[in-house]
Amino acid sequence: MGDYIQTHLGLTQYQITETEFGIIPMTSYPFAQNNTPLVTHIGMAGGAVKASSGYAFDRIQVHSDAIAQCILNGEAPGRASRVFKRRHQLYDATLLQVLDKKRYRGADFFLTLFQRNPASRVFDFLNEETTLWEEVQLMAGSPKHIFAWSMGERVVKG
Ligand SMILES: Cc1cc2nc3c(=O)[nH]c(=O)nc-3n(C[C@H](O)[C@H](O)[C@H](O)COP(=O)(O)OP(=O)(O)OC[C@H]3O[C@@H](n4cnc5c(N)ncnc54)[C@H](O)[C@@H]3O)c2cc1C
């Protein structure tokens, strides 16, 4: 941090008065089940934080837009959670299963992902904007037996 402040910001005289600490919960918990006809949760409580990456800000806005659209369409606001695609929720749950069971290192997974794919495809994947064919290409570099087994476990567990 000191290096960043001095090299990039060009500051030599500074004082650190506070440091940030935070933990992003990585979970595939189905938050939408806690919505009621009268209460629609947003943010972390609304399941808007991507389980595998912690992406939140953009997804919270997409979710909030969808809630507004539901209201305009006369639909229940809780239906907005369909913007979080089930297919991608399964991918996220699979990765968490792999990491939790220590079957493959997260660092190796992401390194291979970025080495074997154009960055734009990886970011589209993290934003859940890829096609099925692009997802096949993205997964081609990962140990298939480990991920297929873990995905099967997640499907069985529900
Ligand atoms: C270190 C760190 C870095 C991150 N970086 C990124 C990033 O680069 N990009 C990204 O997209 N996401 C990032 N995230 C994730 C993102 O910040 C969070 O997922 C997002 O802020 C969740 O928003 P939220 O409104 O649901 O919850 P929060 O932002 O946590 O807001 C909840 C608020 O409710 C308050 N609160 C809690 N309980 C009560 C109570 N009982 N009564 C009253 N108030 C209460 C809390 O004090 C808090 O102010 C990061 C998270 C962390 C921890």
Ligand as a Chemical Component Dictionary entry (heavy atoms), coordinates in Angstrom:
data_LIG
# 
_chem_comp.id                   LIG 
_chem_comp.type                 NON-POLYMER 
_chem_comp.pdbx_formal_charge   0 
_chem_comp.three_letter_code    LIG 
# 
loop_
_chem_comp_atom.comp_id 
_chem_comp_atom.atom_id 
_chem_comp_atom.alt_atom_id 
_chem_comp_atom.type_symbol 
_chem_comp_atom.charge 
_chem_comp_atom.model_Cartn_x 
_chem_comp_atom.model_Cartn_y 
_chem_comp_atom.model_Cartn_z 
_chem_comp_atom.pdbx_ordinal 
LIG C1  C1  C 0 -13.365 -5.508 1.277  1  
LIG C2  C2  C 0 -14.495 -5.617 0.311  2  
LIG C3  C3  C 0 -14.296 -5.236 -1.022 3  
LIG C4  C4  C 0 -15.339 -5.316 -1.948 4  
LIG N1  N1  N 0 -15.110 -4.946 -3.250 5  
LIG C5  C5  C 0 -16.121 -5.005 -4.143 6  
LIG C6  C6  C 0 -15.905 -4.587 -5.499 7  
LIG O1  O1  O 0 -14.835 -4.146 -5.886 8  
LIG N2  N2  N 0 -16.942 -4.690 -6.363 9  
LIG C7  C7  C 0 -18.149 -5.165 -5.989 10 
LIG O2  O2  O 0 -19.063 -5.243 -6.837 11 
LIG N3  N3  N 0 -18.384 -5.568 -4.711 12 
LIG C8  C8  C 0 -17.396 -5.490 -3.769 13 
LIG N4  N4  N 0 -17.612 -5.904 -2.487 14 
LIG C9  C9  C 0 -18.916 -6.438 -2.109 15 
LIG C10 C10 C 0 -19.882 -5.317 -1.777 16 
LIG O3  O3  O 0 -19.234 -4.295 -1.068 17 
LIG C11 C11 C 0 -20.991 -5.845 -0.886 18 
LIG O4  O4  O 0 -21.407 -7.101 -1.325 19 
LIG C12 C12 C 0 -22.150 -4.849 -0.930 20 
LIG O5  O5  O 0 -21.751 -3.686 -0.251 21 
LIG C13 C13 C 0 -23.366 -5.441 -0.280 22 
LIG O6  O6  O 0 -24.320 -4.390 -0.189 23 
LIG P1  P1  P 0 -25.465 -4.439 0.876  24 
LIG O7  O7  O 0 -26.203 -3.159 0.741  25 
LIG O8  O8  O 0 -26.236 -5.707 0.698  26 
LIG O9  O9  O 0 -24.769 -4.565 2.265  27 
LIG P2  P2  P 0 -23.835 -3.528 3.008  28 
LIG O10 O10 O 0 -23.107 -2.653 2.054  29 
LIG O11 O11 O 0 -23.053 -4.350 3.982  30 
LIG O12 O12 O 0 -24.890 -2.608 3.776  31 
LIG C14 C14 C 0 -25.656 -3.106 4.844  32 
LIG C15 C15 C 0 -25.822 -1.958 5.812  33 
LIG O13 O13 O 0 -26.805 -2.322 6.793  34 
LIG C16 C16 C 0 -26.302 -1.991 8.057  35 
LIG N5  N5  N 0 -26.959 -2.885 9.024  36 
LIG C17 C17 C 0 -26.719 -4.197 9.232  37 
LIG N6  N6  N 0 -27.535 -4.683 10.188 38 
LIG C18 C18 C 0 -28.311 -3.660 10.595 39 
LIG C19 C19 C 0 -29.352 -3.536 11.533 40 
LIG N7  N7  N 0 -29.782 -4.574 12.248 41 
LIG N8  N8  N 0 -29.920 -2.343 11.677 42 
LIG C20 C20 C 0 -29.525 -1.274 10.932 43 
LIG N9  N9  N 0 -28.546 -1.324 10.023 44 
LIG C21 C21 C 0 -27.943 -2.508 9.845  45 
LIG C22 C22 C 0 -24.809 -2.162 8.000  46 
LIG O14 O14 O 0 -24.169 -1.373 8.981  47 
LIG C23 C23 C 0 -24.532 -1.642 6.568  48 
LIG O15 O15 O 0 -24.357 -0.245 6.554  49 
LIG C24 C24 C 0 -16.601 -5.791 -1.544 50 
LIG C25 C25 C 0 -16.805 -6.173 -0.217 51 
LIG C26 C26 C 0 -15.763 -6.091 0.701  52 
LIG C27 C27 C 0 -16.009 -6.502 2.127  53 
# 
loop_
_chem_comp_bond.comp_id 
_chem_comp_bond.atom_id_1 
_chem_comp_bond.atom_id_2 
_chem_comp_bond.value_order 
_chem_comp_bond.pdbx_ordinal 
LIG C1  C2  SING 1  
LIG C2  C3  SING 2  
LIG C2  C26 DOUB 3  
LIG C3  C4  DOUB 4  
LIG C4  N1  SING 5  
LIG C4  C24 SING 6  
LIG N1  C5  DOUB 7  
LIG C5  C6  SING 8  
LIG C5  C8  SING 9  
LIG C6  O1  DOUB 10 
LIG C6  N2  SING 11 
LIG N2  C7  SING 12 
LIG C7  O2  DOUB 13 
LIG C7  N3  SING 14 
LIG N3  C8  DOUB 15 
LIG C8  N4  SING 16 
LIG N4  C9  SING 17 
LIG N4  C24 SING 18 
LIG C9  C10 SING 19 
LIG C10 O3  SING 20 
LIG C10 C11 SING 21 
LIG C11 O4  SING 22 
LIG C11 C12 SING 23 
LIG C12 O5  SING 24 
LIG C12 C13 SING 25 
LIG C13 O6  SING 26 
LIG O6  P1  SING 27 
LIG P1  O7  DOUB 28 
LIG P1  O8  SING 29 
LIG P1  O9  SING 30 
LIG O9  P2  SING 31 
LIG P2  O10 DOUB 32 
LIG P2  O11 SING 33 
LIG P2  O12 SING 34 
LIG O12 C14 SING 35 
LIG C14 C15 SING 36 
LIG C15 O13 SING 37 
LIG C15 C23 SING 38 
LIG O13 C16 SING 39 
LIG C16 N5  SING 40 
LIG C16 C22 SING 41 
LIG N5  C17 SING 42 
LIG N5  C21 SING 43 
LIG C17 N6  DOUB 44 
LIG N6  C18 SING 45 
LIG C18 C19 SING 46 
LIG C18 C21 DOUB 47 
LIG C19 N7  SING 48 
LIG C19 N8  DOUB 49 
LIG N8  C20 SING 50 
LIG C20 N9  DOUB 51 
LIG N9  C21 SING 52 
LIG C22 O14 SING 53 
LIG C22 C23 SING 54 
LIG C23 O15 SING 55 
LIG C24 C25 DOUB 56 
LIG C25 C26 SING 57 
LIG C26 C27 SING 58 
# 
